[in-house]
Amino acid sequence: MARVCQITGKKPITGNSVSHSNIKTKRRFLPNLQTKRFFFAEEDRWVTLKVSTEAIRTINKKGLAIVIKELRAAGTKI
């Protein structure tokens, strides 16, 4: 499950690299993923997640407990 955000599900997409002479070659656009440790106070432990920067903003807005609850409801083991 490399290069996939655990919260948002963002993954690499494909597109074209366009040169000055308008020659197109395939390339990949990778998501901005960070390996981040969060302290999960409800269980008194650290949780390491591979998340995109958008997911970090979501965790800051909603709270870690709500995000983990949604992940577990979807069937993800945390």
N, C-alpha and C positions, 0 to 999 in steps of 0.2 A: 504494500500500500504506500509506495513511495510517491512523493510529490503530490499528495492529496491532503487538503485541509480536513481535520477531523470534525470541525464544527460546521463549516459552510459547504464542504464537498467540492471546493474549487480544485481543478486539476489543469494540467497543461492543455493548451489549444494550439491548433496549427494555423499557419498563415504563410504569406509570401514575404521574402526579403527582396526588395526592389532596388536594383542598382541605379546608378546615374544614367546608364544607357537603357533603362527600363527592362532589364533582364530579370525574370522572376525565378527564384529558387525557394524551395520549401524550407521553413524554419518552425521552431516551436516557441510559443510564448509561455513561460513558466510563471506560476503564481508566486507571490512574495511570501514564502513560508518561513516561519520562525519556530524553533523548538523552545518552548517556554514552560517554566515551572510555576504553578499556581498553588497557593496554600488553601486547601479545602478545609475550612474551619469546622464544618459540621461533622466530619470524620476525623479531624485532627491529624491530617497527613498532607504531604505534598503530592500534587498530580502533575505529570509531565505530559504536555499535549503538543502536537505538531499543528500549528494554526497559522492562518493567514493574518495579515495585519488588520483586515476588516473584522475577523473573528475576535481579535484582541479588543477592538472597539466595542463589539457586541457584548463581550464578557464584562467590560467596564460599565456598560450601560445597564444590562439586565442583572448582572451578578453571576458569580460562578455557580452558586447552588442551583439556580433556575436553569442555566445552560446544561449542567451535568444531568439534571432531572430530565430534560428534554432528550438528551442523548441516550440515557438509559431506557427511556420510553420507546425510543426508536430501535433499541436492541443492541446498542454499542456497549462493549465492556470497557469500563473505566476503572 
